[in-house]
């Protein structure tokens, strides 16, 4: 039996703002984009095999959380990206040490160091 394939969905208030944040600040690639009224409405970004769908739904914006496990090499590269792109990344805890990043709507990305 094949493993199940899944992707988290974050709800956002402004597709343009979020698309810019995930691409420019976090280094994600834009995989696909569905526009409505000429604006991003639902789209997928990815980085290193992690895929995330973002959809405009202002009432639900900012209520998401995803936990991403990294190895030492990935963590070092990500921390360099954060410094270069001036990403507000905080050392925190969630049952273990994590690096916490909030997107423009407050969705939480928890990066787990090795």
N, C-alpha and C positions, 0 to 999 in steps of 0.2 A: 504494500500500500504506500502511495506517495504521501509525503508530509503535506500538511495543510499550508497554504500560502496566505499570508495576511499582511495588511498594511494599516497602520493607525491613520485616523482622520482627525485633524485639528480644525476647529471652526475659527474663523477670522472675521474681522470687521472690514478690512480693505485689502483686496487682492493685490493691488499694485505695491502697497507698503510691504506686505508679507513676502511677495515674490522677490522684491529687492533685498529684503533682510536675509532670506534663506540663500539666495544666490550670492550676493555681494559680501555679506558679513560671515555666513557660515560655510560658504564654498560648495553649496549643493548645486547640482545640475537640474535644469528644467526638463522633465521627461515628456510631459504633455500639458496642454492648457486648453480648457473650454471657456470661451468668453461669452458673456451676455451683455448686450448694450455696448460692445466694444471694450469691455473691462474684464479682467480675469475673474472668473466665478468659481471654478473648481479646477485644480491643477495638481500635478504630482512633481515633487522634487526628490532627488536621491543623492546619496554620497556613500561610497564604499559598500554598496549592497543594501544599505538601509533606504527604504522608500517611505515617503510620507505624503499623504493627500491632504490638501488644504482646501476648504470650501467656505465661501462667504456665507455667514449666518450670524449676524451681529448679536442677536439675543443669546446665543450660546458661545460666543467668542471668549477665549481665554480659559476654558475649563478643561483643557487637555493636559495629559502628562504622558511622557514616554521615557523608558529606561533603556539606555544603549550601552552595552558592554564593550570595552576597548582593551586591546593589548597595549603593552608598553610603547611600542613604536607608533601605534595609532594615536595614543594619548599625547605623546611628544609632538607629533605633527599637528594635532588639533590645537594644542596650547599655543604653538607658534602662530597658527592661523588666527586664534583669538587675539593675540597680542598685536599682530599686524593689522587686523581689521577692527581693532578697538571694541571687541565684544565684551560686554559686562558678564563675565563668568565668575561665579563665586564658589569657593570651597564650602561644602555643606555636608550634611549627613542625612541618610534615608535608610537607616539600619546598617549602613556602612558608609565610608567616605564617598562622596560624589562631587562632581562639578556641575553646578546648576546654571542653566542659561534660560532666560525668559524671552520669548519672542515678543513682537510689538503688542500683542493682545494679552500677554501674560501666560500663554501656554508654556508648560514646563518641559524642558529637555534635560534629563538627568544622565550625565555621562559617568560611567563607572570605571574608575581606574583599576588596573590589574591588582 
